[in-house]
Amino acid sequence: MSAGWLHTACFHAQQCGEKWLKALLTYYGQPVPRSHDLDYLAELLEPFAPNVVDIREATLVLTEYAVSSRYPSPLEITTDEAAHAVTYAQHIQEWAEKQLARSTD
């Protein structure tokens, strides 16, 4: 972000969230779909992680960056939006780590 690569920061934030959700699906022995839709991936986790609602806003926002930040797009991203995307990715990571810790207790 400090170099001004805001689209790239948003893309990597989306990828981070996607990988954490897919890792949880794998952990729970579920098939992992070929999808970049974080909200859909989170829905698949509902039977195993009933508090998936805690990451709903993050999944909806980050999904937008799966494609739009990767290819030429009229989507203008501000520094604040990129910072929020990174924060959302961190939120999903922390949530996923709690799910793993909860299931090993």
MIDOSE-1310 file (N, C-alpha, C; in nm, 2 decimals, decimal comma, always signed):
residues 105
msag	+0,08/-0,12/+0,00/+0,00/+0,00/+0,00/+0,09/+0,13/+0,00; +0,20/+0,12/+0,07/+0,28/+0,24/+0,08/+0,34/+0,28/-0,06; +0,35/+0,18/-0,15/+0,40/+0,21/-0,28/+0,29/+0,26/-0,37; +0,17/+0,26/-0,32/+0,05/+0,31/-0,40/-0,01/+0,20/-0,48
wlht	+0,02/+0,07/-0,46/-0,04/-0,04/-0,53/-0,17/-0,08/-0,46; -0,27/+0,00/-0,46/-0,39/-0,02/-0,38/-0,47/-0,14/-0,44; -0,48/-0,15/-0,57/-0,55/-0,26/-0,63/-0,49/-0,40/-0,59; -0,35/-0,40/-0,59/-0,28/-0,52/-0,55/-0,30/-0,55/-0,40
acfh	-0,30/-0,45/-0,32/-0,33/-0,47/-0,18/-0,47/-0,54/-0,16; -0,56/-0,49/-0,23/-0,70/-0,54/-0,21/-0,71/-0,68/-0,27; -0,64/-0,71/-0,38/-0,64/-0,84/-0,43/-0,58/-0,94/-0,33; -0,47/-0,90/-0,28/-0,40/-0,99/-0,18/-0,48/-1,01/-0,05
aqqc	-0,55/-0,91/-0,01/-0,64/-0,92/+0,11/-0,75/-1,02/+0,08; -0,81/-1,01/-0,04/-0,91/-1,11/-0,08/-0,86/-1,25/-0,08; -0,74/-1,26/-0,14/-0,68/-1,39/-0,15/-0,65/-1,45/-0,01; -0,61/-1,37/+0,08/-0,58/-1,41/+0,22/-0,71/-1,46/+0,28
gekw	-0,82/-1,39/+0,27/-0,95/-1,44/+0,32/-0,99/-1,57/+0,26; -0,97/-1,57/+0,13/-1,01/-1,69/+0,05/-0,93/-1,82/+0,10; -0,80/-1,80/+0,12/-0,72/-1,91/+0,16/-0,75/-1,96/+0,30; -0,78/-1,87/+0,39/-0,82/-1,91/+0,53/-0,95/-1,98/+0,53
lkal	-1,05/-1,94/+0,45/-1,18/-2,01/+0,45/-1,16/-2,14/+0,38; -1,09/-2,15/+0,28/-1,07/-2,28/+0,21/-0,98/-2,38/+0,30; -0,89/-2,32/+0,38/-0,82/-2,40/+0,47/-0,91/-2,46/+0,58; -1,01/-2,38/+0,63/-1,10/-2,44/+0,72/-1,19/-2,54/+0,66
ltyy	-1,23/-2,52/+0,54/-1,31/-2,63/+0,47/-1,23/-2,76/+0,47; -1,11/-2,75/+0,43/-1,02/-2,86/+0,43/-1,01/-2,93/+0,56; -0,99/-2,85/+0,66/-0,97/-2,89/+0,80/-1,10/-2,97/+0,85; -1,21/-2,93/+0,81/-1,34/-2,99/+0,84/-1,38/-3,11/+0,75
gqpv	-1,28/-3,14/+0,65/-1,31/-3,25/+0,56/-1,41/-3,23/+0,46; -1,43/-3,10/+0,42/-1,53/-3,06/+0,32/-1,46/-3,04/+0,18; -1,54/-3,06/+0,08/-1,48/-3,03/-0,05/-1,46/-2,88/-0,07; -1,36/-2,84/-0,14/-1,33/-2,70/-0,15/-1,36/-2,66/-0,30
prsh	-1,47/-2,58/-0,31/-1,51/-2,54/-0,45/-1,41/-2,44/-0,51; -1,41/-2,44/-0,64/-1,33/-2,34/-0,72/-1,41/-2,22/-0,73; -1,40/-2,14/-0,62/-1,48/-2,01/-0,61/-1,40/-1,91/-0,54; -1,42/-1,78/-0,59/-1,35/-1,67/-0,52/-1,45/-1,59/-0,44
dldy	-1,57/-1,64/-0,43/-1,68/-1,58/-0,35/-1,67/-1,61/-0,20; -1,61/-1,52/-0,13/-1,59/-1,55/+0,02/-1,72/-1,57/+0,09; -1,82/-1,50/+0,06/-1,95/-1,52/+0,13/-2,00/-1,66/+0,11; -1,99/-1,71/-0,01/-2,03/-1,85/-0,04/-1,95/-1,95/+0,04
lael	-1,81/-1,93/+0,04/-1,73/-2,01/+0,12/-1,76/-2,01/+0,27; -1,79/-1,89/+0,32/-1,83/-1,88/+0,46/-1,97/-1,96/+0,48; -2,06/-1,95/+0,39/-2,18/-2,02/+0,41/-2,16/-2,17/+0,42; -2,06/-2,22/+0,34/-2,03/-2,36/+0,35/-1,97/-2,40/+0,49
lepf	-1,92/-2,31/+0,56/-1,87/-2,33/+0,69/-1,97/-2,32/+0,80; -2,09/-2,27/+0,77/-2,19/-2,25/+0,88/-2,22/-2,38/+0,97; -2,22/-2,50/+0,91/-2,25/-2,61/+1,00/-2,14/-2,64/+1,10; -2,02/-2,59/+1,07/-1,90/-2,62/+1,15/-1,86/-2,50/+1,24
apnv	-1,90/-2,38/+1,19/-1,86/-2,26/+1,26/-1,99/-2,17/+1,27; -2,07/-2,19/+1,36/-2,20/-2,12/+1,37/-2,19/-1,97/+1,38; -2,08/-1,92/+1,42/-2,07/-1,77/+1,43/-2,01/-1,71/+1,31; -2,03/-1,77/+1,19/-1,98/-1,72/+1,06/-2,03/-1,58/+1,04
vdir	-2,14/-1,54/+1,10/-2,20/-1,41/+1,08/-2,09/-1,30/+1,12; -2,00/-1,34/+1,21/-1,90/-1,24/+1,25/-1,81/-1,19/+1,14; -1,80/-1,27/+1,03/-1,71/-1,22/+0,92/-1,79/-1,19/+0,80; -1,92/-1,18/+0,81/-2,01/-1,16/+0,69/-1,97/-1,03/+0,62
eatl	-1,96/-0,92/+0,69/-1,92/-0,79/+0,62/-1,79/-0,80/+0,55; -1,69/-0,87/+0,61/-1,56/-0,88/+0,55/-1,57/-0,97/+0,42; -1,65/-1,08/+0,42/-1,65/-1,16/+0,31/-1,72/-1,09/+0,19; -1,82/-1,01/+0,22/-1,89/-0,94/+0,12/-1,80/-0,83/+0,05
vlte	-1,73/-0,76/+0,13/-1,64/-0,65/+0,08/-1,53/-0,71/+0,00; -1,46/-0,81/+0,06/-1,34/-0,87/-0,01/-1,37/-0,94/-0,13; -1,49/-1,00/-0,14/-1,53/-1,07/-0,27/-1,52/-0,98/-0,39; -1,56/-0,85/-0,37/-1,55/-0,76/-0,47/-1,42/-0,74/-0,54
yavs	-1,31/-0,77/-0,46/-1,17/-0,75/-0,51/-1,11/-0,87/-0,57; -1,19/-0,98/-0,58/-1,14/-1,10/-0,64/-1,10/-1,09/-0,78; -1,18/-1,01/-0,86/-1,16/-1,00/-1,00/-1,13/-0,85/-1,03; -1,21/-0,76/-0,97/-1,20/-0,62/-1,01/-1,07/-0,56/-0,99
sryp	-0,99/-0,61/-0,89/-0,86/-0,55/-0,86/-0,75/-0,62/-0,94; -0,78/-0,72/-1,01/-0,69/-0,80/-1,08/-0,67/-0,77/-1,23; -0,78/-0,72/-1,28/-0,78/-0,69/-1,42/-0,82/-0,54/-1,44; -0,79/-0,49/-1,56/-0,83/-0,35/-1,58/-0,97/-0,32/-1,54
sple	-0,99/-0,22/-1,46/-1,13/-0,20/-1,41/-1,14/-0,05/-1,38; -1,27/+0,00/-1,40/-1,29/+0,14/-1,37/-1,30/+0,16/-1,22; -1,29/+0,05/-1,14/-1,30/+0,06/-0,99/-1,19/+0,14/-0,94; -1,22/+0,25/-0,88/-1,11/+0,33/-0,81/-1,11/+0,30/-0,67
ittd	-0,99/+0,27/-0,62/-0,97/+0,23/-0,48/-0,89/+0,33/-0,41; -0,94/+0,38/-0,30/-0,88/+0,48/-0,22/-0,78/+0,41/-0,12; -0,70/+0,49/-0,06/-0,61/+0,44/+0,04/-0,69/+0,38/+0,16; -0,79/+0,45/+0,20/-0,88/+0,40/+0,31/-0,94/+0,27/+0,28
eaah	-0,99/+0,26/+0,15/-1,05/+0,13/+0,11/-0,95/+0,01/+0,12; -0,83/+0,04/+0,07/-0,73/-0,06/+0,07/-0,69/-0,10/+0,22; -0,68/+0,00/+0,30/-0,66/-0,03/+0,44/-0,77/-0,11/+0,51; -0,89/-0,08/+0,47/-1,01/-0,16/+0,52/-1,00/-0,30/+0,47
avty	-0,96/-0,32/+0,35/-0,95/-0,45/+0,29/-0,85/-0,54/+0,37; -0,74/-0,48/+0,40/-0,63/-0,55/+0,48/-0,69/-0,58/+0,61; -0,76/-0,49/+0,67/-0,81/-0,51/+0,81/-0,92/-0,62/+0,80; -1,00/-0,63/+0,70/-1,10/-0,73/+0,68/-1,03/-0,87/+0,67
aqhi	-0,92/-0,87/+0,59/-0,84/-1,00/+0,58/-0,79/-1,04/+0,71; -0,74/-0,95/+0,79/-0,69/-0,98/+0,92/-0,80/-1,03/+1,01; -0,92/-0,98/+1,00/-1,03/-1,02/+1,08/-1,07/-1,16/+1,04; -1,07/-1,20/+0,91/-1,10/-1,33/+0,87/-1,00/-1,43/+0,93
qewa	-0,87/-1,39/+0,92/-0,76/-1,47/+0,97/-0,78/-1,50/+1,12; -0,81/-1,40/+1,20/-0,83/-1,41/+1,34/-0,95/-1,50/+1,37; -1,05/-1,48/+1,30/-1,17/-1,56/+1,31/-1,14/-1,71/+1,29; -1,07/-1,73/+1,18/-1,04/-1,87/+1,14/-0,95/-1,94/+1,24
ekql	-0,85/-1,86/+1,29/-0,77/-1,92/+1,40/-0,85/-1,95/+1,52; -0,95/-1,87/+1,55/-1,03/-1,90/+1,67/-1,11/-2,03/+1,65; -1,16/-2,05/+1,52/-1,23/-2,17/+1,49/-1,14/-2,30/+1,51; -1,02/-2,29/+1,47/-0,92/-2,40/+1,48/-0,89/-2,42/+1,63
arst	-0,87/-2,32/+1,71/-0,85/-2,33/+1,85/-0,97/-2,39/+1,92; -1,09/-2,35/+1,88/-1,21/-2,40/+1,94/-1,23/-2,54/+1,92; -1,19/-2,59/+1,80/-1,22/-2,73/+1,76/-1,11/-2,82/+1,82; -1,00/-2,77/+1,87/-0,90/-2,85/+1,94/-0,91/-2,85/+2,09
d	-1,00/-2,77/+2,14/-1,02/-2,77/+2,29/-1,09/-2,89/+2,34
